[in-house]
């Protein structure tokens, strides 16, 4: 829902070409596959009292919103090519 809101609210924000949209998708996939597990392990090892909340809201939520946002940008660029 956050990515959908960003797409609707900031309609002029995002890539304008297919190449840039695909680059953003690749960055999002790499971030989810590489950064997420490393960040979770580092946060869990830190011993913070509220580590689970930081993992969910500080790491996972921004990465997932960015991933869904890149999907929306790619769909918007593809729809623009149909016109």
C-alpha angles and dihedrals in degrees: 000000000000092000091047090051091050090049092051098040098044101037095163094050119098141044121326099199134056092240094058092044091054091047089055091049091052091048091050093049093048091048092051094046100041111020099041099060093041092049092047091051093047093048093047091050092051093072095224112167094232098034095136091059092050090049093051102038101025102041115011099041097053092044093049093045089052091048093051090043091056089052090053092048090051091050091048092051090048092050089050090055090056093062 
